[in-house]
Amino acid sequence: MLIPNSDLQLGDIREQDVRVFRGNADRGWSITSRNQSETLFSFDIPQEMFDFYADGGELRHARALDLKAENMGTIQLIITIHERVRVITLRLDKDWIDTLRKKNKDQG
């Protein structure tokens, strides 16, 4: 379940390029605006998904990038505001993911 930031005005968003970060705990994640000026949502990943991507109970950086690219490329939210149904599309910032993968490869 996505939990919106308490300051977020959902009615103002239709489409947004985003970045996804994990917190200190491997299952705690956040979705920010592309420029990282604000956190839009927070969420936990399901245990089964964590287990699939984890190595020895830990989610390594490269595997976290795989998880983002494979499962969070596009997220569509269907919300109701004042009895009106709206669709919000969040698209993962692919240039950012590509840059992180290149950086990870260069360091590895």
Secondary structure, DSSP 8 states (H G I E B T S, - for coil): --EE-TT--GGG-SEEEEEEEE-SSTTEEEEEETTSSSEEEEEE--HHHHHHH-BTTB--HHHHHHHHHHH-SEEEEEEEETTEEEEEEEEE-HHHHHHHHHHHHHH-
